[in-house]
Amino acid sequence: MIVATTEHAAGYTVVRTLGMVRGSSVRVRHVGMDLVASLRNLAGGEVYEYTKLLAEVREQAVDRMVAEAEAMGANGILAVRFQSAEVSRNGAEMVCYGTAVEMRPDGHAPPPRGE
């Protein structure tokens, strides 16, 4: 599965657009993580606990988007974007979305319609 933030993938031609696909995940912070983050905030610097949490939730959203695209018969997702939103005081949602497509390497004719 080719996943790209661009509208085209170099070396490929889109032969069919299948539609929008999305994946999302909502995570809440752990009280212990908040305590460690608060202490780290006093000293300044990166809050590794939140960086790790966001990386995990982002990957889960991408995995869900890819699964939806695969179920549609896609072999690529183009124009991928991420968006996050606070859904509660301690929780956030990460959404990943893009356009599911069927692509062929350049120089290869697309299959006849109906196949």
C-alpha positions as CSV (number, residue, x, y, z in Angstrom):
1,M,0.0,0.0,0.0
2,I,1.5,3.3,-1.1
3,V,0.5,6.1,1.4
4,A,1.4,9.6,0.4
5,T,0.6,13.2,1.4
6,T,0.9,14.3,-2.3
7,E,-1.9,14.1,-4.9
8,H,0.3,11.9,-7.1
9,A,2.8,9.1,-6.5
10,A,5.9,9.3,-8.6
11,G,6.1,6.5,-11.1
12,Y,2.5,5.6,-10.8
13,T,-0.7,6.5,-12.7
14,V,-4.1,6.5,-10.9
15,V,-6.5,4.3,-12.9
16,R,-9.4,4.4,-10.5
17,T,-10.4,6.6,-7.6
18,L,-12.3,4.7,-5.0
19,G,-13.2,7.4,-2.5
20,M,-12.3,8.8,0.8
21,V,-11.0,6.6,3.6
22,R,-10.3,7.5,7.2
23,G,-9.1,6.0,10.4
24,S,-9.3,7.4,13.9
25,S,-8.4,6.7,17.5
26,V,-9.2,8.3,20.7
27,R,-6.8,8.1,23.6
28,V,-6.9,9.4,27.2
29,R,-3.9,10.4,29.3
30,H,-3.0,8.3,32.3
31,V,-2.9,10.1,35.7
32,G,0.7,8.8,36.2
33,M,1.7,10.1,32.8
34,D,0.2,13.5,33.6
35,L,2.2,13.6,36.9
36,V,5.5,12.8,35.1
37,A,4.7,15.3,32.4
38,S,4.0,18.0,34.9
39,L,7.3,17.4,36.6
40,R,9.1,17.5,33.3
41,N,7.3,20.7,32.4
42,L,9.0,22.4,35.4
43,A,12.4,21.6,34.0
44,G,11.4,22.3,30.4
45,G,12.1,20.2,27.3
46,E,10.2,17.5,25.4
47,V,7.5,15.6,27.2
48,Y,8.5,12.1,26.0
49,E,5.5,10.4,27.4
50,Y,3.1,12.5,25.3
51,T,5.3,12.2,22.2
52,K,5.2,8.4,22.5
53,L,1.4,8.5,23.1
54,L,0.8,10.7,20.0
55,A,3.0,8.5,17.8
56,E,1.1,5.4,18.9
57,V,-2.3,7.0,18.3
58,R,-1.1,8.3,14.9
59,E,0.0,4.8,13.8
60,Q,-3.2,3.3,14.9
61,A,-5.2,5.8,12.9
62,V,-3.1,5.1,9.8
63,D,-3.5,1.3,10.2
64,R,-7.3,1.7,10.4
65,M,-7.3,4.0,7.3
66,V,-5.2,1.5,5.4
67,A,-7.5,-1.4,6.4
68,E,-10.5,0.5,5.1
69,A,-8.7,1.2,1.8
70,E,-7.6,-2.4,1.4
71,A,-11.3,-3.5,2.0
72,M,-12.2,-1.3,-1.0
73,G,-9.6,-2.9,-3.2
74,A,-7.2,0.1,-3.2
75,N,-3.4,-0.2,-3.5
76,G,-2.7,3.4,-2.6
77,I,-3.9,6.3,-0.6
78,L,-3.2,9.8,-1.7
79,A,-3.6,13.3,-0.3
80,V,-3.3,11.9,3.3
81,R,-3.9,14.4,6.1
82,F,-3.9,14.2,9.9
83,Q,-6.2,16.2,12.3
84,S,-6.4,16.1,16.0
85,A,-9.1,17.4,18.4
86,E,-9.6,17.4,22.1
87,V,-12.7,15.3,22.9
88,S,-12.5,15.7,26.7
89,R,-10.3,17.3,29.3
90,N,-8.0,14.3,29.2
91,G,-8.6,12.8,25.8
92,A,-7.8,13.5,22.2
93,E,-8.8,12.1,18.9
94,M,-6.4,11.6,16.0
95,V,-8.0,11.3,12.5
96,C,-6.1,10.3,9.4
97,Y,-7.9,10.6,6.0
98,G,-7.1,10.5,2.3
99,T,-8.3,9.3,-1.1
100,A,-8.2,5.5,-1.8
101,V,-7.0,4.8,-5.3
102,E,-6.0,2.0,-7.6
103,M,-2.7,2.7,-9.2
104,R,-0.5,1.1,-11.8
105,P,3.3,1.7,-12.4
106,D,3.9,4.0,-15.3
107,G,4.2,2.2,-18.6
108,H,1.6,-0.4,-17.8
109,A,-1.8,-0.2,-19.3
110,P,-4.7,-0.3,-16.9
111,P,-6.7,-3.6,-16.9
112,P,-9.8,-3.8,-19.1
113,R,-13.0,-2.5,-17.4
114,G,-14.9,-5.1,-15.5
115,E,-11.8,-7.0,-14.2
